[in-house]
Amino acid sequence: MSTPAEAAIPARASGVAGSRYALSAALLGFFIITLDASIVSVALPSIGTALGGGITGLQWVVNAYTLMLAALLLSAGSVSDRIGAKRAFGLGLLVFLATSAACGFAPSLPFLVLARFAQGAGAAVMMPATLGVIREAYPDAQARNHALAIWATGGSVGSATGPLVGGALAAWDWQWIFFMNVPVGAVALVLLARVTASPRRAVPFDPVGQISTVLALSALTYALIEGGQHSFGSPVILASLGVAVAALVVFLVGQVRSRAPMMPLDLFRSPQVVAGLAAGFALNFGFYGVTFLFSLYFQSFRGQSALATGLLFLPMTVQSAGISLLSAAATRRFGARRTMIAGQLVMGAGLLMLCLLPSTIPVWAVAVLLMPVSFGGALAVPAMTGLMLASVPAERAGLASGVLNTFRQIGSAMAVAVYGALVASSFTSGMRVGLIVGAVMLAAAAAGTARARKL
């Protein structure tokens, strides 16, 4: 059954043209999804000045989006299959655009946080649907792989340009970091309207798994953010941690008993899969934690404007595209495992160097010292993804990819929660402790990657 938007177009493009419409829409969709995960960090001081809320409130502005994206990502794939990839993409995009506008018009910080939760839900529905429309538009494997490489570029550009675009727009008005999604998304909707309707598939849905995931991640994030501001021994925080543990137990039991679990636990029997998930978590923890921390550091402690802060992040982010190509060459020459380990160790070393920053160091030197963090991540992620997918049967590649992306998004959310909790009382000492935690986590993940080869 066609929607009114579909019926308004008498003849739908097909063949090569239709494939290009599908790829262009998916590319733009993935671009704004990843852009909104990083664009907000540089604008946080401006948002705080306009709406108040302190460090705790600003953590929620970042994490509300990432948390919902992580919590809903696995189930969103089954939703896309049940209602059709095109319809899911369009629905998620409409929610994303409406809530982006709501974020821009937010009259208060609590309103902004609620809108960011809804925006993250829209992004979660969109992400697997973008892959779905590409898969349907490119039945030939070789053409599809080329299209997926182009699609991935949208995510890389979104992540890389987020701090710079956020700084530039925040220097004008922070609201435009959300408003800019509307015209980009509108173009994606117009392109999507030219794409052939997607088939629907009767796939199972795991409500217990989904509800328990949202409860566990939300309760844990609340405990970390609010505990850093108040006390981890307070009854409310302890109760929140209890809810997180109970929800996790319900999730694990449900996955064992479910006929169609959203995250089959037998995946974790593979040491290679466990190593990949640990690496994905640690790499995102390091990268997004640093972006969050140094956005505040540059503006609140070094007196830089939002635009100047975005420019200071430019060397760190721009190199990512080139390093991704280097990762492919390194993987061919040295193997995915060694390349992945090298990337984790480089990022960890970068975090440790940032611990030693003297207070008088020029800001341009800090910008240079941030580069190993993104270098390590860009080197490791392509190798990590390829190694993990090679460790599972072909029919489970989509599932493994979804689980990996979920762990990466959880790493991003936990980074902001943990780093924010640590710097709540003392920024300098909290920043150093957080960077050390990130470096230790990466070292442990690298050791796990090396050990997985021997098992």
C-alpha angles and dihedrals in degrees: 000000000000125000122235089256090055093046091054090068111070098196124029122210117250139178118023094349092050091050091053092050090051093048093046092050092047091047093053092044094052090045095059092042093058094036092060091053091062108020094075099059097072091046095053097100090050091049090047091051092049100040106017123215103136125232093317094055092047091052089057091051089060099035100044088070098041093043095056091043090054096042097049101034098094096047091044089069092060090045089054091052094045098051099025129267096257094049092046091049091050094046093048092046093051091051090046093051095044092050092044088059089046090053091053093050094043109142094195141019096252089053090050092050092050090049090050090054089055092044090054090051090054091049091051091055091047100050102067089036091060088058090045095057090048092050091052095044094050111044091165109088096218094049090045093053090051090049091049090052089055090046090053089054089064090058093046092050091047093052094043098048097039098092093043095046090043092052093048094048094042089054086060101033126325091222090073092067084074100032092057089069091066101068092039092049092045090058089050090052092052090050092045091054088064093056121100115256115266125239120247123233128200098236124161124253125213107214095172091052093047097047094045091048092054091046095048096047095041094049093046093047091048091051093050096045099041093037090059090054097043124009133310088215095059117115093242093053093045090049090050091052089049091053090050092052093045092049091049091053091049089049094051094046090047092051090053094049100037119102089212108028118189090222110025107214093215086076087074092061088079112084089205092056092047090049091050093050092047090050093048091051094046096046094051090043090056098043101043092039090056092046090052095045099045094044086064093038096055095046104032100036106023099038097237122154122239091256093049089049091053090051091049089057091050098089090049095050104034094058091060095082093052093045090053088062089047089052091058091051092045091050091053092049104036103018131254095273096055092043091050093049092047091053093051092049093047091052091046091050089050091054091050092051090053089056089065098054112139115221092242097054113125114253091237088060090053088053089054092048090054091062098081089059094060092035091059094046095048090048095049105039100067091045091045093051093048093046093050095047090049088056095062132059115270092249090059096047093101092049092048091049091051092049091048093051090048092054090047092052091047088053090054093050094046091049093059091044095048098040091046092050091050096050095043093094102025120011099197099046092037091052092052093048091048093050091050090050089052092048092049090048091053092047090051091048091050090051089050090051091052092047093048089068091062096050 
